[in-house]
Amino acid sequence: MRANCLTLAEALVGTSEVREELDADRVADVLTTTLSPHVLQMIGWPADRCRDWLASTLRASLLRPVRVP
């Protein structure tokens, strides 16, 4: 799983949308942890709630804030 997350992380970092202080290894760590089936199983939420939580958590953790002119 970590290898797949690292591949995704490298692609994300290449978009320049990822927070400046994060490198591919740190992004992969966040992805591996939050997308872990064990974490999602422990939470025990319905699929739609997990999806919404993952989307908001990953956005807040990994992406640069959107600047509105």
Phi and psi restraints in degrees (range 20) as a CNS / XPLOR table:
assign (resid 1 and name C) (resid 2 and name N)
       (resid 2 and name CA) (resid 2 and name C) 1.0 -61.0 20.0 2
assign (resid 2 and name N) (resid 2 and name CA)
       (resid 2 and name C) (resid 3 and name N) 1.0 -39.3 20.0 2
assign (resid 2 and name C) (resid 3 and name N)
       (resid 3 and name CA) (resid 3 and name C) 1.0 -63.1 20.0 2
assign (resid 3 and name N) (resid 3 and name CA)
       (resid 3 and name C) (resid 4 and name N) 1.0 -42.0 20.0 2
assign (resid 3 and name C) (resid 4 and name N)
       (resid 4 and name CA) (resid 4 and name C) 1.0 -65.1 20.0 2
assign (resid 4 and name N) (resid 4 and name CA)
       (resid 4 and name C) (resid 5 and name N) 1.0 -40.5 20.0 2
assign (resid 4 and name C) (resid 5 and name N)
       (resid 5 and name CA) (resid 5 and name C) 1.0 -66.1 20.0 2
assign (resid 5 and name N) (resid 5 and name CA)
       (resid 5 and name C) (resid 6 and name N) 1.0 -35.9 20.0 2
assign (resid 5 and name C) (resid 6 and name N)
       (resid 6 and name CA) (resid 6 and name C) 1.0 -66.0 20.0 2
assign (resid 6 and name N) (resid 6 and name CA)
       (resid 6 and name C) (resid 7 and name N) 1.0 -40.3 20.0 2
assign (resid 6 and name C) (resid 7 and name N)
       (resid 7 and name CA) (resid 7 and name C) 1.0 -60.9 20.0 2
assign (resid 7 and name N) (resid 7 and name CA)
       (resid 7 and name C) (resid 8 and name N) 1.0 -45.4 20.0 2
assign (resid 7 and name C) (resid 8 and name N)
       (resid 8 and name CA) (resid 8 and name C) 1.0 -63.6 20.0 2
assign (resid 8 and name N) (resid 8 and name CA)
       (resid 8 and name C) (resid 9 and name N) 1.0 -42.7 20.0 2
assign (resid 8 and name C) (resid 9 and name N)
       (resid 9 and name CA) (resid 9 and name C) 1.0 -60.8 20.0 2
assign (resid 9 and name N) (resid 9 and name CA)
       (resid 9 and name C) (resid 10 and name N) 1.0 -43.0 20.0 2
assign (resid 9 and name C) (resid 10 and name N)
       (resid 10 and name CA) (resid 10 and name C) 1.0 -61.9 20.0 2
assign (resid 10 and name N) (resid 10 and name CA)
       (resid 10 and name C) (resid 11 and name N) 1.0 -39.6 20.0 2
assign (resid 10 and name C) (resid 11 and name N)
       (resid 11 and name CA) (resid 11 and name C) 1.0 -66.7 20.0 2
assign (resid 11 and name N) (resid 11 and name CA)
       (resid 11 and name C) (resid 12 and name N) 1.0 -41.5 20.0 2
assign (resid 11 and name C) (resid 12 and name N)
       (resid 12 and name CA) (resid 12 and name C) 1.0 -64.2 20.0 2
assign (resid 12 and name N) (resid 12 and name CA)
       (resid 12 and name C) (resid 13 and name N) 1.0 -45.1 20.0 2
assign (resid 12 and name C) (resid 13 and name N)
       (resid 13 and name CA) (resid 13 and name C) 1.0 -60.8 20.0 2
assign (resid 13 and name N) (resid 13 and name CA)
       (resid 13 and name C) (resid 14 and name N) 1.0 -34.1 20.0 2
assign (resid 13 and name C) (resid 14 and name N)
       (resid 14 and name CA) (resid 14 and name C) 1.0 -68.1 20.0 2
assign (resid 14 and name N) (resid 14 and name CA)
       (resid 14 and name C) (resid 15 and name N) 1.0 -13.3 20.0 2
assign (resid 14 and name C) (resid 15 and name N)
       (resid 15 and name CA) (resid 15 and name C) 1.0 -85.6 20.0 2
assign (resid 15 and name N) (resid 15 and name CA)
       (resid 15 and name C) (resid 16 and name N) 1.0 -12.1 20.0 2
assign (resid 15 and name C) (resid 16 and name N)
       (resid 16 and name CA) (resid 16 and name C) 1.0 64.8 20.0 2
assign (resid 16 and name N) (resid 16 and name CA)
       (resid 16 and name C) (resid 17 and name N) 1.0 16.9 20.0 2
assign (resid 16 and name C) (resid 17 and name N)
       (resid 17 and name CA) (resid 17 and name C) 1.0 -91.6 20.0 2
assign (resid 17 and name N) (resid 17 and name CA)
       (resid 17 and name C) (resid 18 and name N) 1.0 -13.5 20.0 2
assign (resid 17 and name C) (resid 18 and name N)
       (resid 18 and name CA) (resid 18 and name C) 1.0 -81.7 20.0 2
assign (resid 18 and name N) (resid 18 and name CA)
       (resid 18 and name C) (resid 19 and name N) 1.0 146.5 20.0 2
assign (resid 18 and name C) (resid 19 and name N)
       (resid 19 and name CA) (resid 19 and name C) 1.0 -50.9 20.0 2
assign (resid 19 and name N) (resid 19 and name CA)
       (resid 19 and name C) (resid 20 and name N) 1.0 138.8 20.0 2
assign (resid 19 and name C) (resid 20 and name N)
       (resid 20 and name CA) (resid 20 and name C) 1.0 -55.8 20.0 2
assign (resid 20 and name N) (resid 20 and name CA)
       (resid 20 and name C) (resid 21 and name N) 1.0 -35.7 20.0 2
assign (resid 20 and name C) (resid 21 and name N)
       (resid 21 and name CA) (resid 21 and name C) 1.0 -80.8 20.0 2
assign (resid 21 and name N) (resid 21 and name CA)
       (resid 21 and name C) (resid 22 and name N) 1.0 -3.9 20.0 2
assign (resid 21 and name C) (resid 22 and name N)
       (resid 22 and name CA) (resid 22 and name C) 1.0 -101.9 20.0 2
assign (resid 22 and name N) (resid 22 and name CA)
       (resid 22 and name C) (resid 23 and name N) 1.0 133.6 20.0 2
assign (resid 22 and name C) (resid 23 and name N)
       (resid 23 and name CA) (resid 23 and name C) 1.0 -103.8 20.0 2
assign (resid 23 and name N) (resid 23 and name CA)
       (resid 23 and name C) (resid 24 and name N) 1.0 177.1 20.0 2
assign (resid 23 and name C) (resid 24 and name N)
       (resid 24 and name CA) (resid 24 and name C) 1.0 -60.3 20.0 2
assign (resid 24 and name N) (resid 24 and name CA)
       (resid 24 and name C) (resid 25 and name N) 1.0 -36.8 20.0 2
assign (resid 24 and name C) (resid 25 and name N)
       (resid 25 and name CA) (resid 25 and name C) 1.0 -65.0 20.0 2
assign (resid 25 and name N) (resid 25 and name CA)
       (resid 25 and name C) (resid 26 and name N) 1.0 -42.1 20.0 2
assign (resid 25 and name C) (resid 26 and name N)
       (resid 26 and name CA) (resid 26 and name C) 1.0 -69.2 20.0 2
assign (resid 26 and name N) (resid 26 and name CA)
       (resid 26 and name C) (resid 27 and name N) 1.0 -38.9 20.0 2
assign (resid 26 and name C) (resid 27 and name N)
       (resid 27 and name CA) (resid 27 and name C) 1.0 -62.7 20.0 2
assign (resid 27 and name N) (resid 27 and name CA)
       (resid 27 and name C) (resid 28 and name N) 1.0 -42.5 20.0 2
assign (resid 27 and name C) (resid 28 and name N)
       (resid 28 and name CA) (resid 28 and name C) 1.0 -62.4 20.0 2
assign (resid 28 and name N) (resid 28 and name CA)
       (resid 28 and name C) (resid 29 and name N) 1.0 -37.1 20.0 2
assign (resid 28 and name C) (resid 29 and name N)
       (resid 29 and name CA) (resid 29 and name C) 1.0 -61.6 20.0 2
assign (resid 29 and name N) (resid 29 and name CA)
       (resid 29 and name C) (resid 30 and name N) 1.0 -45.4 20.0 2
assign (resid 29 and name C) (resid 30 and name N)
       (resid 30 and name CA) (resid 30 and name C) 1.0 -63.7 20.0 2
assign (resid 30 and name N) (resid 30 and name CA)
       (resid 30 and name C) (resid 31 and name N) 1.0 -46.2 20.0 2
assign (resid 30 and name C) (resid 31 and name N)
       (resid 31 and name CA) (resid 31 and name C) 1.0 -61.3 20.0 2
assign (resid 31 and name N) (resid 31 and name CA)
       (resid 31 and name C) (resid 32 and name N) 1.0 -46.1 20.0 2
assign (resid 31 and name C) (resid 32 and name N)
       (resid 32 and name CA) (resid 32 and name C) 1.0 -60.5 20.0 2
assign (resid 32 and name N) (resid 32 and name CA)
       (resid 32 and name C) (resid 33 and name N) 1.0 -41.3 20.0 2
assign (resid 32 and name C) (resid 33 and name N)
       (resid 33 and name CA) (resid 33 and name C) 1.0 -71.3 20.0 2
assign (resid 33 and name N) (resid 33 and name CA)
       (resid 33 and name C) (resid 34 and name N) 1.0 -50.9 20.0 2
assign (resid 33 and name C) (resid 34 and name N)
       (resid 34 and name CA) (resid 34 and name C) 1.0 -72.5 20.0 2
assign (resid 34 and name N) (resid 34 and name CA)
       (resid 34 and name C) (resid 35 and name N) 1.0 -28.5 20.0 2
assign (resid 34 and name C) (resid 35 and name N)
       (resid 35 and name CA) (resid 35 and name C) 1.0 -91.6 20.0 2
assign (resid 35 and name N) (resid 35 and name CA)
       (resid 35 and name C) (resid 36 and name N) 1.0 0.4 20.0 2
assign (resid 35 and name C) (resid 36 and name N)
       (resid 36 and name CA) (resid 36 and name C) 1.0 -60.1 20.0 2
assign (resid 36 and name N) (resid 36 and name CA)
       (resid 36 and name C) (resid 37 and name N) 1.0 129.9 20.0 2
assign (resid 36 and name C) (resid 37 and name N)
       (resid 37 and name CA) (resid 37 and name C) 1.0 -59.1 20.0 2
assign (resid 37 and name N) (resid 37 and name CA)
       (resid 37 and name C) (resid 38 and name N) 1.0 -28.9 20.0 2
assign (resid 37 and name C) (resid 38 and name N)
       (resid 38 and name CA) (resid 38 and name C) 1.0 -66.6 20.0 2
assign (resid 38 and name N) (resid 38 and name CA)
       (resid 38 and name C) (resid 39 and name N) 1.0 -42.3 20.0 2
assign (resid 38 and name C) (resid 39 and name N)
       (resid 39 and name CA) (resid 39 and name C) 1.0 -64.1 20.0 2
assign (resid 39 and name N) (resid 39 and name CA)
       (resid 39 and name C) (resid 40 and name N) 1.0 -47.7 20.0 2
assign (resid 39 and name C) (resid 40 and name N)
       (resid 40 and name CA) (resid 40 and name C) 1.0 -64.1 20.0 2
assign (resid 40 and name N) (resid 40 and name CA)
       (resid 40 and name C) (resid 41 and name N) 1.0 -35.0 20.0 2
assign (resid 40 and name C) (resid 41 and name N)
       (resid 41 and name CA) (resid 41 and name C) 1.0 -68.1 20.0 2
assign (resid 41 and name N) (resid 41 and name CA)
       (resid 41 and name C) (resid 42 and name N) 1.0 -40.5 20.0 2
assign (resid 41 and name C) (resid 42 and name N)
       (resid 42 and name CA) (resid 42 and name C) 1.0 -65.0 20.0 2
assign (resid 42 and name N) (resid 42 and name CA)
       (resid 42 and name C) (resid 43 and name N) 1.0 -38.2 20.0 2
assign (resid 42 and name C) (resid 43 and name N)
       (resid 43 and name CA) (resid 43 and name C) 1.0 -63.6 20.0 2
assign (resid 43 and name N) (resid 43 and name CA)
       (resid 43 and name C) (resid 44 and name N) 1.0 -44.5 20.0 2
assign (resid 43 and name C) (resid 44 and name N)
       (resid 44 and name CA) (resid 44 and name C) 1.0 73.4 20.0 2
assign (resid 44 and name N) (resid 44 and name CA)
       (resid 44 and name C) (resid 45 and name N) 1.0 20.6 20.0 2
assign (resid 44 and name C) (resid 45 and name N)
       (resid 45 and name CA) (resid 45 and name C) 1.0 -81.6 20.0 2
assign (resid 45 and name N) (resid 45 and name CA)
       (resid 45 and name C) (resid 46 and name N) 1.0 159.5 20.0 2
assign (resid 45 and name C) (resid 46 and name N)
       (resid 46 and name CA) (resid 46 and name C) 1.0 -63.0 20.0 2
assign (resid 46 and name N) (resid 46 and name CA)
       (resid 46 and name C) (resid 47 and name N) 1.0 158.2 20.0 2
assign (resid 46 and name C) (resid 47 and name N)
       (resid 47 and name CA) (resid 47 and name C) 1.0 -56.4 20.0 2
assign (resid 47 and name N) (resid 47 and name CA)
       (resid 47 and name C) (resid 48 and name N) 1.0 -40.9 20.0 2
assign (resid 47 and name C) (resid 48 and name N)
       (resid 48 and name CA) (resid 48 and name C) 1.0 -67.8 20.0 2
assign (resid 48 and name N) (resid 48 and name CA)
       (resid 48 and name C) (resid 49 and name N) 1.0 -36.1 20.0 2
assign (resid 48 and name C) (resid 49 and name N)
       (resid 49 and name CA) (resid 49 and name C) 1.0 -69.1 20.0 2
assign (resid 49 and name N) (resid 49 and name CA)
       (resid 49 and name C) (resid 50 and name N) 1.0 -40.7 20.0 2
assign (resid 49 and name C) (resid 50 and name N)
       (resid 50 and name CA) (resid 50 and name C) 1.0 -60.4 20.0 2
assign (resid 50 and name N) (resid 50 and name CA)
       (resid 50 and name C) (resid 51 and name N) 1.0 -45.5 20.0 2
assign (resid 50 and name C) (resid 51 and name N)
       (resid 51 and name CA) (resid 51 and name C) 1.0 -58.0 20.0 2
assign (resid 51 and name N) (resid 51 and name CA)
       (resid 51 and name C) (resid 52 and name N) 1.0 -47.8 20.0 2
assign (resid 51 and name C) (resid 52 and name N)
       (resid 52 and name CA) (resid 52 and name C) 1.0 -65.1 20.0 2
assign (resid 52 and name N) (resid 52 and name CA)
       (resid 52 and name C) (resid 53 and name N) 1.0 -41.4 20.0 2
assign (resid 52 and name C) (resid 53 and name N)
       (resid 53 and name CA) (resid 53 and name C) 1.0 -63.9 20.0 2
assign (resid 53 and name N) (resid 53 and name CA)
       (resid 53 and name C) (resid 54 and name N) 1.0 -45.6 20.0 2
assign (resid 53 and name C) (resid 54 and name N)
       (resid 54 and name CA) (resid 54 and name C) 1.0 -60.4 20.0 2
assign (resid 54 and name N) (resid 54 and name CA)
       (resid 54 and name C) (resid 55 and name N) 1.0 -45.4 20.0 2
assign (resid 54 and name C) (resid 55 and name N)
       (resid 55 and name CA) (resid 55 and name C) 1.0 -60.5 20.0 2
assign (resid 55 and name N) (resid 55 and name CA)
       (resid 55 and name C) (resid 56 and name N) 1.0 -48.0 20.0 2
assign (resid 55 and name C) (resid 56 and name N)
       (resid 56 and name CA) (resid 56 and name C) 1.0 -70.9 20.0 2
assign (resid 56 and name N) (resid 56 and name CA)
       (resid 56 and name C) (resid 57 and name N) 1.0 -38.0 20.0 2
assign (resid 56 and name C) (resid 57 and name N)
       (resid 57 and name CA) (resid 57 and name C) 1.0 -67.4 20.0 2
assign (resid 57 and name N) (resid 57 and name CA)
       (resid 57 and name C) (resid 58 and name N) 1.0 -45.9 20.0 2
assign (resid 57 and name C) (resid 58 and name N)
       (resid 58 and name CA) (resid 58 and name C) 1.0 -66.9 20.0 2
assign (resid 58 and name N) (resid 58 and name CA)
       (resid 58 and name C) (resid 59 and name N) 1.0 -40.0 20.0 2
assign (resid 58 and name C) (resid 59 and name N)
       (resid 59 and name CA) (resid 59 and name C) 1.0 -60.4 20.0 2
assign (resid 59 and name N) (resid 59 and name CA)
       (resid 59 and name C) (resid 60 and name N) 1.0 -48.7 20.0 2
assign (resid 59 and name C) (resid 60 and name N)
       (resid 60 and name CA) (resid 60 and name C) 1.0 -67.9 20.0 2
assign (resid 60 and name N) (resid 60 and name CA)
       (resid 60 and name C) (resid 61 and name N) 1.0 -34.1 20.0 2
assign (resid 60 and name C) (resid 61 and name N)
       (resid 61 and name CA) (resid 61 and name C) 1.0 -81.4 20.0 2
assign (resid 61 and name N) (resid 61 and name CA)
       (resid 61 and name C) (resid 62 and name N) 1.0 -33.2 20.0 2
assign (resid 61 and name C) (resid 62 and name N)
       (resid 62 and name CA) (resid 62 and name C) 1.0 -111.7 20.0 2
assign (resid 62 and name N) (resid 62 and name CA)
       (resid 62 and name C) (resid 63 and name N) 1.0 -32.6 20.0 2
assign (resid 62 and name C) (resid 63 and name N)
       (resid 63 and name CA) (resid 63 and name C) 1.0 -94.4 20.0 2
assign (resid 63 and name N) (resid 63 and name CA)
       (resid 63 and name C) (resid 64 and name N) 1.0 149.7 20.0 2
assign (resid 63 and name C) (resid 64 and name N)
       (resid 64 and name CA) (resid 64 and name C) 1.0 -63.8 20.0 2
assign (resid 64 and name N) (resid 64 and name CA)
       (resid 64 and name C) (resid 65 and name N) 1.0 147.0 20.0 2
assign (resid 64 and name C) (resid 65 and name N)
       (resid 65 and name CA) (resid 65 and name C) 1.0 -63.8 20.0 2
assign (resid 65 and name N) (resid 65 and name CA)
       (resid 65 and name C) (resid 66 and name N) 1.0 145.7 20.0 2
assign (resid 65 and name C) (resid 66 and name N)
       (resid 66 and name CA) (resid 66 and name C) 1.0 -79.4 20.0 2
assign (resid 66 and name N) (resid 66 and name CA)
       (resid 66 and name C) (resid 67 and name N) 1.0 128.2 20.0 2
assign (resid 66 and name C) (resid 67 and name N)
       (resid 67 and name CA) (resid 67 and name C) 1.0 -97.6 20.0 2
assign (resid 67 and name N) (resid 67 and name CA)
       (resid 67 and name C) (resid 68 and name N) 1.0 124.2 20.0 2
assign (resid 67 and name C) (resid 68 and name N)
       (resid 68 and name CA) (resid 68 and name C) 1.0 -101.9 20.0 2
assign (resid 68 and name N) (resid 68 and name CA)
       (resid 68 and name C) (resid 69 and name N) 1.0 121.5 20.0 2
